[in-house]
Amino acid sequence: MRILFTTGARESVSTQLNAPNYARLNDLEGVTIDFYNHNYADYDVVLFMGYDPRVAEARNARPSLKIGVIDPRPVGMEQAVGADFVIANGLEMQDWLADYFENIFIYPIYPQVNSSRRKHAQSSPLIIGYHGNKVHLASAVPYLTAALDALSRDYNLELWVVYDIRSLGELPTEFFQLKNIKIRYFQWEQDVYERVISKVDIGVVPNLIPLKNESWSRSYAIPFSPYVSHHESDYLIRFKNTTNAGRIYVFSQLAIPVVAGMAPSAVQAIQHGVNGYLAFGAGGWYHGLKNLADSVELRQQMGELLYASFQENFSPGVLNQRLVRFLTDLPTRSSQKWNPPKKVLVSYKPSGFQTEKMKNVFRKIKCFFSL
């Protein structure tokens, strides 16, 4: 199988993270992968990055070519439509892309970390580590930051933060309202995982974007829940469709235990209470962080189990074997019969009439249960 990986955006962060993992396809027997050329007719499969998917151009060069787009985004979706398959970075993106494509393969985006596994020891300060983007860092407020503030009563803590600070700037210290915790910022560079992240004691991966007005949102949801349960027992959560467990897999490669927000891909990566913790509210974050802070042995145990799970399920070697099977079984374009009702899948929005209609339904349900 001859594969081409190509894009004009070679210097983009996503390309830099993806290319080394896909390059290991060359380790598999009968598979070769080349990079960054446009001789599409010489290949069986072409993988475009979502920045610049030249689907029509590749199709004209070789009609039987299996064409895929890695990590497509809404801005370039028109160019991606017509591909035989897409590669999503997680369950969240797979769900969104299902509005447009039938054949979807999940391949998380993460860097290869060239560092030995962490040997945990008693340390002061206890270092809590974050890496990712500025949006998810900001979403640490209010729940994760409240948990860190509570934990700082018993522990000398430092919060180490890694993202593209040069482009996006630091968040002001008062944003986090962490009076007793020193925050250290580190600019993202390709070697930052070995230099900085490998030294942290516990990783945190906030995934959930706080609701802008949670009390208003809960009151809006009331008509849909009282007939099943009390609305205050409901969780209203939101996350980006580009949420990706790759931030967890960096810590996994280093055997550093993680507390993560309970987005779908995080639930796939972490078995709660076994190789890490999942959290939503401040109490959940505090529970996971406190357990790990209290025990060096637990940090080592969970870190090693997280490492083993990554190697077995999400390492490049495993993902590449699955990808080759997926590509082998993928039907040619002429054999694909999937034709989704896109007006329903993509354009559906509840109208005022539909919303009122649903309210009427629930009024009738309420009357029935009051009999």
C-alpha positions in Angstrom: 0.0 0.0 0.0 1.5 3.3 -1.1 0.4 6.3 1.0 1.0 10.0 0.6 0.7 12.5 3.4 0.7 16.1 2.1 -0.1 19.7 3.0 1.1 23.1 2.2 1.1 24.0 5.9 4.2 22.1 7.0 5.0 24.4 9.9 1.6 24.3 11.5 1.4 22.7 15.0 -1.0 20.0 13.9 1.2 19.0 11.0 4.2 18.8 13.2 2.3 16.6 15.7 0.8 14.3 13.1 3.6 13.7 10.6 6.0 11.8 13.0 3.2 9.3 14.0 2.1 8.7 10.4 5.8 8.3 9.4 5.8 5.1 11.5 3.5 3.5 8.9 6.8 2.7 7.2 7.5 0.2 10.0 4.6 -2.0 8.7 5.2 -4.7 6.1 3.9 -3.9 2.7 3.2 -0.2 3.6 5.2 2.9 2.5 4.4 6.5 3.2 5.8 9.6 1.5 5.4 13.2 2.4 4.7 16.6 0.8 4.5 16.0 -2.9 1.7 16.2 -5.5 2.2 13.1 -7.6 -1.1 11.8 -6.6 -1.4 9.2 -9.4 1.6 7.3 -7.9 -0.2 6.3 -4.7 -3.1 4.2 -3.5 -4.0 6.5 -0.6 -3.5 10.2 -0.1 -3.9 11.9 3.3 -4.5 15.7 3.2 -4.3 17.8 6.3 -7.6 19.7 6.9 -6.0 23.1 6.1 -5.8 22.5 2.4 -7.5 19.3 1.2 -7.2 19.2 -2.6 -9.7 16.4 -3.1 -10.9 17.3 -6.6 -7.3 17.7 -7.8 -6.3 14.3 -6.5 -9.5 12.7 -7.8 -8.8 14.0 -11.3 -5.2 12.6 -11.1 -6.4 9.1 -10.2 -10.2 8.3 -9.9 -9.6 5.1 -8.0 -7.4 6.9 -5.3 -8.6 6.6 -1.7 -8.6 10.1 -0.5 -8.7 11.1 3.2 -8.7 14.4 5.1 -7.1 14.6 8.5 -8.7 16.8 11.2 -11.0 18.8 8.9 -12.5 22.0 10.3 -15.7 24.0 9.4 -13.7 26.6 7.4 -12.4 24.0 4.9 -15.3 21.7 4.9 -16.4 22.5 1.4 -13.0 21.4 0.1 -13.1 18.2 2.2 -16.5 17.1 1.0 -16.0 14.4 -1.7 -13.2 12.6 0.2 -13.6 8.9 0.7 -12.9 9.2 4.4 -11.9 11.5 7.2 -9.7 11.1 10.2 -11.1 12.5 13.4 -9.0 13.3 16.5 -11.6 11.9 18.9 -15.2 10.8 19.6 -16.4 14.3 19.7 -15.2 15.1 16.2 -16.4 11.8 14.9 -19.9 12.7 16.0 -19.7 16.1 14.3 -18.2 14.7 11.0 -20.9 12.1 10.8 -23.1 14.9 9.4 -20.9 14.8 6.3 -19.1 11.5 6.0 -19.8 7.8 6.3 -16.2 6.5 6.7 -14.5 8.0 9.8 -11.3 6.8 11.5 -10.3 8.1 15.0 -6.6 8.9 15.3 -5.9 11.2 18.3 -3.4 14.0 17.8 -0.4 14.0 20.2 3.4 14.3 20.0 5.8 11.6 20.6 7.6 12.2 23.9 11.3 11.2 23.9 11.7 10.9 27.7 11.8 8.1 30.2 8.9 7.4 32.4 8.5 9.4 35.6 9.8 8.0 38.8 7.6 9.6 41.4 9.0 10.8 44.8 8.0 13.0 47.7 8.5 16.6 46.5 7.9 20.1 47.6 6.5 22.0 45.8 4.1 19.5 44.3 3.9 20.4 40.6 0.6 20.3 38.8 1.1 20.4 35.0 -1.1 21.7 32.2 -0.4 21.7 28.4 -2.8 22.5 25.6 -4.4 25.6 24.3 -5.5 28.8 26.1 -9.2 28.0 25.8 -9.0 24.8 27.8 -6.7 26.5 30.3 -9.3 29.3 30.8 -11.9 26.6 31.4 -10.1 25.6 34.5 -12.1 28.3 36.2 -14.1 27.9 38.4 -14.1 24.2 39.3 -10.5 23.1 38.8 -9.1 26.3 40.3 -11.4 26.0 43.3 -10.0 22.4 43.9 -6.4 23.7 43.6 -7.1 26.5 46.0 -8.5 24.0 48.6 -5.6 21.6 48.0 -3.1 24.5 48.6 -4.1 24.6 52.3 -2.3 21.3 52.8 0.3 21.3 50.1 2.9 23.7 48.7 1.8 23.7 45.0 3.0 25.1 41.8 1.0 25.2 38.6 3.1 24.8 35.4 1.3 25.9 32.3 2.4 25.2 28.7 0.8 26.7 25.5 1.6 29.2 22.8 2.1 32.1 25.1 4.1 34.0 22.5 1.1 34.3 20.2 -1.7 34.3 22.8 -0.3 36.0 25.9 -0.5 35.0 29.6 -3.7 35.0 31.5 -3.6 37.5 34.3 -2.8 36.0 37.7 -6.1 37.3 39.2 -8.0 35.4 36.5 -7.3 32.1 38.4 -7.7 33.6 41.9 -5.1 31.3 43.3 -3.5 33.2 46.2 -1.2 30.5 47.5 -0.1 28.8 44.3 2.8 30.0 42.1 1.9 29.8 38.4 4.8 29.3 36.0 4.3 29.8 32.2 6.3 28.0 29.6 6.3 28.7 25.8 5.3 25.7 23.7 8.2 24.3 21.7 8.7 20.9 20.3 10.9 19.8 23.2 8.8 21.3 25.9 7.4 17.9 26.9 10.9 16.6 27.7 12.1 19.8 29.3 9.0 20.7 31.4 6.1 18.3 31.4 8.3 15.3 32.3 9.0 17.0 35.6 5.4 17.5 36.9 3.8 15.2 39.5 0.2 15.3 38.4 -1.3 16.3 35.0 -4.6 18.1 34.7 -6.7 18.1 31.5 -9.7 20.4 31.7 -12.0 19.6 28.7 -15.3 21.2 29.5 -16.1 24.8 28.6 -18.2 26.4 31.4 -21.7 27.5 30.5 -21.9 31.3 30.1 -24.9 31.5 32.4 -25.3 28.2 34.1 -28.3 29.1 36.3 -30.2 30.5 33.2 -29.3 27.3 31.2 -30.6 25.1 34.0 -33.9 27.0 34.2 -34.2 26.7 30.5 -33.8 22.9 30.7 -36.4 22.5 33.5 -39.3 21.6 31.2 -37.4 18.6 29.8 -36.4 17.0 33.1 -38.8 17.1 36.1 -40.7 14.1 34.8 -37.6 11.9 35.0 -35.6 13.4 37.7 -35.1 16.6 39.6 -33.3 19.1 37.4 -30.6 19.9 39.9 -29.3 16.3 39.5 -28.7 17.0 35.8 -25.3 17.8 34.4 -25.2 20.4 31.7 -21.8 20.1 30.0 -20.3 21.5 26.8 -17.1 20.7 25.0 -15.5 21.6 21.7 -16.1 19.2 18.8 -12.3 19.3 18.4 -11.7 17.9 21.9 -8.9 15.4 21.7 -7.4 13.0 24.3 -4.0 13.8 22.9 -3.2 16.0 26.0 -3.8 12.9 28.2 -1.6 10.8 25.9 1.4 13.1 26.5 1.1 12.4 30.3 0.5 8.7 29.5 3.9 8.4 27.7 5.6 9.8 30.8 3.7 7.7 33.4 2.3 10.8 35.0 -1.2 10.3 36.5 -4.0 12.6 35.3 -7.2 14.2 36.5 -9.3 15.1 33.4 -12.6 16.7 32.6 -15.2 14.1 31.7 -15.4 14.7 27.9 -16.1 11.5 25.8 -12.6 11.0 24.6 -11.2 11.5 28.1 -13.6 8.7 29.3 -12.2 6.5 26.6 -8.6 7.2 27.7 -9.0 7.0 31.5 -10.6 4.3 33.6 -11.7 6.3 36.6 -10.1 5.3 39.8 -7.8 2.8 38.1 -5.4 4.7 35.9 -6.5 8.3 36.7 -9.6 10.3 37.6 -12.4 12.0 35.8 -14.0 15.2 37.2 -16.6 17.8 36.5 -17.3 19.8 39.7 -14.9 21.3 42.2 -15.4 18.3 44.6 -14.6 15.8 41.8 -11.4 17.7 40.9 -10.4 17.9 44.6 -11.0 14.2 45.2 -8.7 13.1 42.4 -6.0 15.6 43.1 -6.0 15.0 46.8 -5.8 11.2 46.4 -2.8 11.6 44.1 -1.2 14.3 46.2 -1.4 12.1 49.4 0.3 9.1 48.0 3.5 8.8 46.0 2.7 5.1 45.6 -0.7 5.8 44.0 0.9 8.4 41.6 3.4 5.7 40.5 0.8 3.0 40.2 -1.7 5.0 38.3 1.0 6.6 36.1 2.3 3.1 35.1 -1.2 1.8 34.4 -1.9 4.9 32.3 1.3 4.3 30.4 0.4 0.6 29.8 -3.1 1.5 28.6 -1.7 3.9 26.1 0.8 1.4 24.7 -1.8 -1.2 24.3 -4.6 0.9 22.8 -3.4 4.3 21.5 0.3 4.2 20.6 1.3 5.0 17.0 2.1 1.4 16.3 -1.4 0.2 17.3 -3.2 3.1 15.6 -1.3 2.6 12.4 -2.2 -1.1 12.3 -5.8 -0.2 12.7 -5.6 2.5 10.1 -4.1 0.1 7.5 -6.9 -2.4 8.2 -9.4 0.5 7.8 -7.9 1.5 4.5 -7.8 -2.0 3.2 -11.5 -2.6 4.0 -12.5 0.8 2.7 -14.6 0.4 -0.5 -13.7 2.4 -3.6 -15.7 5.5 -4.2 -17.7 3.8 -6.9 -18.9 1.2 -4.4 -20.0 3.7 -1.7 -23.7 4.1 -1.5 -24.0 6.3 1.6 -26.2 9.4 0.8 -27.2 11.1 4.0 -30.2 13.4 4.2 -28.0 16.4 4.7 -30.8 18.9 5.0 -31.9 17.0 8.1 -28.4 16.2 9.5 -26.7 19.5 8.9 -29.4 22.2 8.7 -31.8 21.1 11.4 -32.6 23.7 14.0 -35.7 23.6 16.3 -38.1 26.3 15.3 -40.3 28.2 17.7 -43.2 26.1 16.7 -41.3 22.9 17.5 -40.1 24.2 20.8 -43.7 25.1 21.8 -44.9 21.8 20.5 -42.4 20.0 22.8 -43.6 22.1 25.8 -47.2 21.0 25.0 -46.1 17.4 25.0 -44.5 17.8 28.5 -47.5 19.6 29.8 -49.6 16.6 28.9 -47.1 14.2 30.5 -47.2 16.3 33.7 -51.1 16.2 33.7 -50.9 12.4 33.3 -48.5 11.9 36.2 -50.7 14.2 38.4 -53.8 11.9 38.0 
